[in-house]
């Protein structure tokens, strides 16, 4: 868990020795920045200044104007902490039982008190102290500063810092919209564990010699966003007037009618219901308005049905805000450009409450099930999960990360009562919905604990992975063709349509004419990579038992599109009318002479004896719920309104805060 902030301590060491940007500090910074001292940076010293500059440019106009005269001091302050090399304040080990693991958060709080005292006394160093504070925020927004791994040697750490610095021109900040934070602990509880999800993939990629630029891009995005958000939170929580509203989105490009998430924050208490509106960007047409309830400041929004650029208006009791959204049909891209960087799956086995973390490499399959919403939403793989025996109802295969660091997977979606029945590319979740916005317009598959009860993975054995890597170009080419060709989902049974014909023939024909979410991957790996996965099929007799005796499955109404009768029927009704599933011909594996009868299902695939044991990472931190402390009164943001006004006493009055 993220350790709670400790009580304030005036005996702790404060950065007084570098509180003013004069004297020896600039020379020390230059010495550190341009020498090869083996120090535990995550960001290059000068890169802290670049992150601060990017955050400054993303500040709301009034805040940016207020700090314009002092930007150089804030930037220099953001580079200062590397001069004394107090590395225990630059990092936090989320999975350590050491009582000092949360020292870095205590230090953030102490620096904030130092900042408040400086502003209160009118000292010239206050903007510089703000930069010092932002430096540590930026370090805790870097994955390599959130965990401890013996594989992360000082040479590896320094090499990654140098690599990121050398590619700094390639790093982009895609602004998802501002977000106000009420306190440091709330920010730490949410953002640092999300940052930590990239720690294991980064170390694995660095050891393998894989370019880690995609992960650096995600980290840069997080560092700039957190720097900007905490910076502006100091300002707006200090100002009693006027109230402001900010909207953050988890995607800036969506497909027509696709759902996306918004997060609404304000420096005033928000009512539970907000008014929303759509209007075309650049037009004066009457907007489409509706009301919606916020759940913890968040809401799901459905995109317009037409393509184009739109402005989403958010109207609350505290004010209004607009954010731009582009609606467009999906665009294909070259799957061979995906980087072979890993992904961390939050895992839970059916019937247990314990959570685990699995490390997934490209081509690893994950099974999900136990959707909690009814009826199922756009985020789910099927409207008909109860038709699939077992706790797992869907298979997704991880492919790698795009150039922006987003984790990309592929699935065969099936919605028997809707129009989507095809292979599609998806973006996997990597935390809260307000992370870096998706600019590919990919569907979002939410496999978080809140929406799916069960999640598990089974990686390939090393010898299997060698085979896959040997034929990876062929696998990618087939996926590219199937994706762009909208490879269809296939129901795993056929019926003649004659009411007197009671035979329901199960289908197990690989990828011929379409495939299920399980059969597609079994067939692909067997046909191209020569990898056979046995134990994945369920025979007709077991299906009959399931539909007759399972308390949920036996009472499912057959979807209208599949029910040939003019009246509602359940699966039990169908069987009791004499209709009987018939086994398909045995599947003979290409790898050996064994045969298997039935149709593939996710719950049996994930138990196959031919797959390896999951790769477990240190257990996920358990975050405190409902106990987040407020800032101590001695440094509450409420004091900043008057204190920031002291800036004008010393500086030019051209932009008084």
Beta strands, then each sheet from edge to edge (+ up, - down):
strand 1: 245-249
strand 2: 253-254
strand 3: 259-266
strand 4: 273-280
strand 5: 288-293
strand 6: 298-302
strand 7: 308-316
strand 8: 319-327
strand 9: 343-347
strand 10: 356-360
strand 11: 365-371
strand 12: 394-401
strand 13: 407-412
strand 14: 423-428
strand 15: 443-445
strand 16: 452-458
strand 17: 493-494
strand 18: 503-506
strand 19: 537-538
strand 20: 580-582
strand 21: 587-588
strand 22: 595-596
strand 23: 599-600
strand 24: 616-617
sheet 1: 1+ 3- 6+
sheet 2: 2+ 8+ 7- 4+ 5-
sheet 3: 9+ 10- 24+
sheet 4: 15+ 14+ 13- 12+ 11- 16+
sheet 5: 17+ 18- 20-
sheet 6: 19+ 23-
sheet 7: 21+ 22-
end
